[in-house]
């Protein structure tokens, strides 16, 4: 609880020990290297996009202790990169099922404390759709996580449309999360900057902008998307996005008919991961309070600590009713939680 308000964390990640041990045995990317009893790194060449430095990344009992200390009541678990999308197809299918089973078991063991988003093998669309159905109907998944690109192909490529169609049909929210290797990896390498800084946010922003330009939400009016990391760059560039939508309609075959700035805030939710009060205020003003969801990125620290993200929300100036929506009310409604 936070000032008497229930706290639901919708953006956090759990690897599980079997997954990390499996990656540690691999000889090619994606792979993981244990550096201590509760620490390790996943690498792309010289980059280390993912770190493990807390037992709660793979030990659910340790996680519960951390959540109790921070005042987090509920988490909607999701996997993270490196994820199954980077694996050969057969292994991807196998591990998507294993991960969903692990998450479902956690939710059964701790009812009401944890829910989860389904992991899918996107490089085999038929199997991805089957796993979405199994995870939602048999295991109780509350949504699905889709990476921003799959082996260098943006998530909005037509080959992946059936995933969004199925999500709309099943009323499953889709969280767009950065991939292990964003499309801007080479540019970030040349700039000498970490992938987490702009590579991740640019990747997800390209996905959402492409969705708007393609008219995907007009084709699938029931589709609901969660744009990670305070909407990447999208909420702060909507004036420019609208202008490009009008200016380049013929040059890039834009299929949408409505201004992107209107469609985005009707279909998209964003988490509060930013650690920057002015940015959260901007998103609040543009999106409206009903589209903001609390997230921590626990146990990773590229988006700040759990305590830091809670403290930043205290500085934004939300009225108590709005703060309740951000911390838990909106998530309860979106995911239909008990």
DRENLUMRO-903012 format. One line per field, with one value per residue (C-alpha): residue in one letter; y, x, z. Coordinates in Angstrom, 2 decimals, padded with zeros to 5 digits. Example, Ala and Ser with C-alpha at 12.3 -4.5 7.8 and 13.67 -1.06 7.14 Angstrom:
2
residuo	c(a,s)
north	c(-004.50,-001.06)
east	c(012.30,013.67)
up	c(007.80,007.14)
***
This chain:
338
residuo	c(x,x,x,x,x,x,x,x,x,x,x,x,x,x,x,x,x,x,x,x,x,x,x,x,x,x,x,x,x,x,x,x,x,x,x,x,x,x,x,x,x,x,x,x,x,x,x,x,x,x,x,x,x,x,x,x,x,x,x,x,x,x,x,x,x,x,x,x,x,x,x,x,x,x,x,x,x,x,x,x,x,x,x,x,x,x,x,x,x,x,x,x,x,x,x,x,x,x,x,x,x,x,x,x,x,x,x,x,x,x,x,x,x,x,x,x,x,x,x,x,x,x,x,x,x,x,x,x,x,x,x,x,x,x,x,x,x,x,x,x,x,x,x,x,x,x,x,x,x,x,x,x,x,x,x,x,x,x,x,x,x,x,x,x,x,x,x,x,x,x,x,x,x,x,x,x,x,x,x,x,x,x,x,x,x,x,x,x,x,x,x,x,x,x,x,x,x,x,x,x,x,x,x,x,x,x,x,x,x,x,x,x,x,x,x,x,x,x,x,x,x,x,x,x,x,x,x,x,x,x,x,x,x,x,x,x,x,x,x,x,x,x,x,x,x,x,x,x,x,x,x,x,x,x,x,x,x,x,x,x,x,x,x,x,x,x,x,x,x,x,x,x,x,x,x,x,x,x,x,x,x,x,x,x,x,x,x,x,x,x,x,x,x,x,x,x,x,x,x,x,x,x,x,x,x,x,x,x,x,x,x,x,x,x,x,x,x,x,x,x,x,x,x,x,x,x,x,x,x,x,x,x,x,x,x,x,x,x)
north	c(000.00,003.58,006.26,003.87,003.06,-000.42,-000.61,-002.75,-002.96,-003.79,-003.49,-005.87,-009.01,-012.52,-014.76,-017.94,-020.07,-022.74,-020.09,-018.47,-021.83,-022.79,-019.56,-020.08,-023.43,-021.96,-021.32,-018.64,-015.63,-015.27,-016.50,-015.58,-015.67,-016.10,-013.75,-014.63,-016.55,-013.95,-011.98,-012.28,-010.59,-011.21,-009.78,-008.71,-008.35,-005.65,-004.56,-005.88,-005.15,-007.28,-007.67,-009.86,-008.41,-009.41,-012.84,-011.66,-011.91,-015.69,-016.50,-015.73,-015.89,-013.31,-011.17,-011.22,-009.99,-007.11,-006.23,-006.27,-003.94,-001.52,-001.60,-003.28,-005.29,-006.93,-007.56,-008.47,-010.58,-010.64,-012.23,-010.01,-009.98,-012.05,-013.79,-016.75,-014.68,-014.83,-018.64,-021.09,-021.72,-025.18,-024.02,-020.83,-022.82,-025.14,-022.36,-020.15,-023.00,-023.63,-019.97,-019.62,-022.74,-021.34,-018.04,-019.74,-021.88,-018.75,-017.18,-020.30,-020.43,-016.76,-015.94,-012.25,-011.36,-012.20,-012.25,-012.63,-011.70,-014.56,-015.30,-016.36,-017.72,-015.02,-016.58,-019.36,-017.57,-020.72,-021.81,-018.27,-018.13,-021.56,-020.52,-017.26,-019.25,-021.82,-019.17,-017.06,-019.75,-022.48,-020.63,-017.29,-014.90,-011.30,-010.15,-010.88,-009.38,-008.66,-007.52,-004.46,-006.41,-010.09,-010.96,-007.48,-007.39,-004.72,-006.13,-004.33,-006.37,-007.98,-011.46,-010.60,-009.10,-012.34,-011.90,-008.51,-009.84,-012.68,-010.32,-008.12,-011.16,-012.47,-008.98,-009.38,-006.25,-006.32,-004.88,-003.71,-004.20,-003.47,-006.41,-007.74,-006.24,-003.00,-001.87,001.06,-001.17,-000.16,003.52,003.26,001.44,004.24,006.84,004.96,004.93,002.13,000.41,001.01,004.77,005.43,002.07,000.61,003.63,004.28,000.67,000.69,004.16,003.02,000.14,002.37,005.04,002.41,001.02,004.48,005.10,001.66,002.23,-000.92,000.39,001.37,-002.20,-003.63,-001.20,-003.55,-003.66,-002.31,-001.75,-000.89,001.20,000.59,003.21,006.12,005.61,005.74,008.97,008.99,011.30,014.04,013.96,013.76,017.18,016.06,012.65,014.28,016.57,013.67,011.73,014.52,015.50,012.06,010.22,009.49,008.88,006.10,004.70,005.71,003.71,005.36,007.96,009.65,011.85,009.63,011.85,011.05,007.33,006.82,008.10,006.10,002.72,002.98,002.82,003.81,002.87,005.52,004.36,007.55,008.85,012.33,014.38,016.83,013.91,012.23,015.53,015.89,012.36,012.96,016.15,014.52,011.01,011.71,009.97,006.94,005.81,005.77,002.54,002.17,000.21,-000.33,-002.46,-004.54,-006.00,-004.09,-000.61,001.06,002.74,003.47,001.60,000.55,003.05,005.77,005.27,005.43,008.59,010.26,009.71,011.50,014.55,014.71,016.27,013.82,014.43,011.39,010.10,010.28,008.72,005.78,005.28,005.32,003.03,000.41,001.50,001.62,-001.71,-003.36,-002.21,-002.97,-006.49,-007.28,-008.14,-009.35)
east	c(000.00,001.03,-000.72,-003.60,-003.76,-003.29,-000.25,-000.25,003.02,002.26,005.81,008.24,010.04,010.77,013.32,013.09,016.11,015.47,015.53,018.75,020.47,019.39,020.81,024.04,024.52,024.17,027.25,025.64,023.41,021.20,023.23,023.71,026.71,026.40,028.84,027.81,025.18,022.50,024.05,024.79,024.76,023.33,025.45,025.23,028.84,030.18,026.70,025.04,021.33,020.20,021.58,020.63,021.67,018.84,017.64,014.09,014.82,014.52,013.45,009.80,010.19,012.99,010.80,007.92,010.23,011.37,007.77,006.69,009.55,008.62,004.86,003.95,000.74,000.39,002.56,001.55,004.56,006.12,009.21,011.95,014.84,016.66,013.38,012.15,011.87,015.65,015.77,015.57,011.88,011.55,013.23,011.18,007.93,009.11,010.27,007.22,005.12,007.53,007.62,003.83,003.52,006.04,004.18,000.79,002.13,003.35,-000.09,-001.75,000.69,000.13,-003.44,-004.16,-000.49,000.63,-000.90,000.97,001.27,001.71,005.00,004.67,006.98,006.36,008.47,005.89,002.57,000.45,002.14,002.05,-001.72,-002.13,-000.07,-002.00,-005.21,-003.80,-002.24,-005.38,-008.09,-006.31,-003.68,-005.40,-002.98,-004.19,-002.47,000.45,003.91,005.21,008.76,009.39,011.25,011.70,015.05,015.27,011.67,009.47,006.49,004.10,005.16,002.07,003.29,002.60,-000.88,-002.63,-001.15,-002.81,-006.02,-006.11,-005.37,-008.27,-010.55,-009.64,-009.61,-005.97,-003.89,-000.58,002.45,005.07,008.47,011.91,013.65,017.03,018.61,016.83,017.04,019.21,021.92,024.57,023.73,024.03,027.32,028.67,027.46,029.03,025.75,023.92,021.10,018.74,018.96,017.57,017.71,014.91,012.60,013.13,012.27,008.93,008.08,008.61,006.20,003.45,003.91,003.73,000.55,-000.99,000.14,-001.05,-004.48,-004.15,-006.36,-009.02,-008.96,-009.01,-011.04,-010.91,-007.11,-005.49,-001.74,000.57,003.53,006.44,008.64,006.17,005.28,008.88,009.07,005.49,003.58,006.18,006.34,002.66,002.65,005.43,003.80,000.52,002.39,004.28,001.02,-000.43,002.72,003.92,000.62,001.29,005.01,004.82,001.35,-000.32,-003.49,-004.86,-007.57,-007.57,-004.92,-002.43,-002.59,-006.29,-006.03,-003.04,-004.75,-007.90,-006.17,-002.84,-001.89,001.54,003.39,004.96,008.57,010.52,012.07,011.40,008.56,008.13,007.81,005.13,003.26,003.39,002.08,-000.66,-001.79,-001.81,-003.04,-005.35,-005.06,-007.12,-004.34,-001.49,-000.34,002.23,005.39,008.79,010.85,011.76,014.32,016.16,017.50,017.71,014.40,015.36,014.57,011.17,011.48,012.58,009.63,007.21,008.89,008.71,004.95,004.64,006.26,003.98,001.09,-001.71,-004.90,-005.57,-008.34,-006.05,-003.16,-005.40,-006.15,-002.47,-001.33,-004.05,-007.46,-006.57,-004.74,-007.65,-010.00,-007.69,-006.74,-010.08,-008.40,-010.26)
up	c(000.00,-000.65,001.42,001.85,-001.89,-003.33,-005.63,-008.80,-010.74,-014.39,-015.78,-014.12,-015.20,-014.00,-015.70,-013.56,-012.70,-015.38,-018.12,-016.93,-016.52,-020.03,-021.48,-019.55,-021.29,-024.78,-026.90,-029.11,-028.60,-026.74,-023.81,-020.18,-017.88,-014.14,-012.38,-008.82,-006.82,-007.61,-010.46,-014.15,-017.54,-021.00,-023.80,-027.45,-028.43,-026.15,-025.04,-021.88,-022.47,-019.51,-016.01,-013.10,-009.76,-007.44,-006.37,-007.04,-010.76,-010.55,-006.97,-006.26,-002.46,-002.60,-004.83,-002.38,000.37,-001.86,-002.76,000.86,001.77,-001.05,-000.52,-003.82,-003.41,-006.83,-009.88,-013.42,-014.38,-017.82,-019.29,-020.69,-023.12,-023.98,-024.65,-026.61,-029.79,-030.17,-030.11,-033.00,-033.72,-032.13,-028.92,-028.96,-029.01,-026.25,-023.95,-024.46,-023.07,-020.20,-019.20,-019.28,-017.15,-014.64,-014.44,-014.11,-011.26,-009.45,-009.82,-008.42,-005.54,-004.68,-005.83,-006.07,-005.55,-009.08,-012.56,-015.84,-019.50,-021.95,-023.66,-027.31,-030.05,-032.71,-035.47,-035.80,-036.09,-035.92,-032.69,-031.30,-031.74,-030.17,-027.18,-026.79,-026.64,-024.20,-021.96,-021.77,-021.64,-019.67,-017.64,-017.01,-018.73,-018.57,-021.75,-024.04,-024.42,-027.92,-028.61,-030.76,-033.41,-034.10,-035.62,-037.14,-038.43,-036.84,-034.91,-037.25,-040.27,-041.82,-040.90,-037.24,-037.78,-036.71,-033.23,-032.86,-034.39,-031.88,-029.00,-030.07,-030.42,-026.94,-025.38,-024.38,-023.92,-025.82,-024.07,-026.57,-024.98,-026.45,-028.06,-026.97,-030.09,-031.11,-034.73,-033.69,-032.19,-034.74,-034.34,-030.55,-030.93,-033.14,-030.64,-027.75,-025.82,-023.98,-025.85,-022.93,-023.38,-026.87,-028.64,-026.55,-026.62,-030.32,-031.18,-029.38,-030.68,-034.27,-033.61,-032.24,-034.90,-037.62,-036.08,-036.29,-039.86,-040.96,-039.46,-037.37,-034.57,-037.11,-038.46,-034.92,-032.81,-029.82,-029.73,-026.56,-026.42,-023.54,-024.69,-022.33,-020.67,-020.54,-024.18,-025.38,-027.37,-028.67,-026.28,-026.66,-030.47,-031.41,-033.05,-035.35,-035.87,-036.94,-039.31,-040.90,-041.17,-043.32,-045.19,-046.29,-046.80,-050.48,-050.20,-047.60,-048.31,-045.06,-044.53,-041.39,-041.79,-038.38,-036.73,-034.87,-031.78,-031.39,-032.05,-029.74,-026.63,-027.39,-027.73,-025.93,-022.27,-021.01,-017.86,-015.64,-016.05,-016.56,-013.32,-014.72,-013.27,-016.22,-018.65,-016.52,-016.29,-020.08,-020.56,-017.98,-019.73,-023.17,-022.37,-019.46,-016.11,-017.19,-019.55,-017.02,-015.35,-012.61,-013.41,-011.81,-014.25,-011.19,-010.83,-013.58,-012.89,-016.29,-015.40,-011.79,-008.60,-007.29,-004.48,-006.90,-009.21,-006.28,-004.97,-008.39,-008.53,-005.19,-006.81,-009.86,-007.95,-008.71,-006.72,-004.50,-006.80,-009.83,-007.92,-007.02,-010.72,-011.64,-008.81,-009.19,-010.49,-014.18,-014.06,-012.25,-015.00,-017.94,-016.82,-015.14,-011.85,-008.80)
***
